[in-house]
Amino acid sequence: MNKREADTILLACKKHGISLTIRKEGVVYYVTFISRIEIMSFEGAKLITNGLVILADTITQNKITSRKPTIKIFPHTISQTTYIRTIKPPNRKLYAGIGIGKNLNQFGLSPSLMYISKKENAYSISYDILNKDIYFTMFWKIKLK
């Protein structure tokens, strides 16, 4: 191949985005093409570029004299994160408190104890010191969505 033919190939390759190298040995020009193809799918992996194929051809007198393929495969990295939220099992609880109240005729003061079971039911007992009354109260948990 002469200089004019090599320049024609060079212009055509630049137009189509093909990389090449031209080297001269004596009066003969050698053209080496490098074509890069990105592989978008290996074994069903979609939308991920995980490989590169480089095909290097050496052409002498319009014939391929050597071909050197280079394949680079990039391994996939799969990260899987599992979050486990542990729910604390309910346990028994005991609370102490004091209650103050008044109606039209009298005033009341009562210390109280409240027990919360594992099923989250609550039971309360109170004793009114001033009026000598005793109260027992039960509560059930209501789940609202």
Helices and strands as residue ranges (DSSP letters): H 3-16, E 19-25, E 28-39, E 51-60, E 63-73, E 93-102, E 107-116, E 122-128, E 133-139
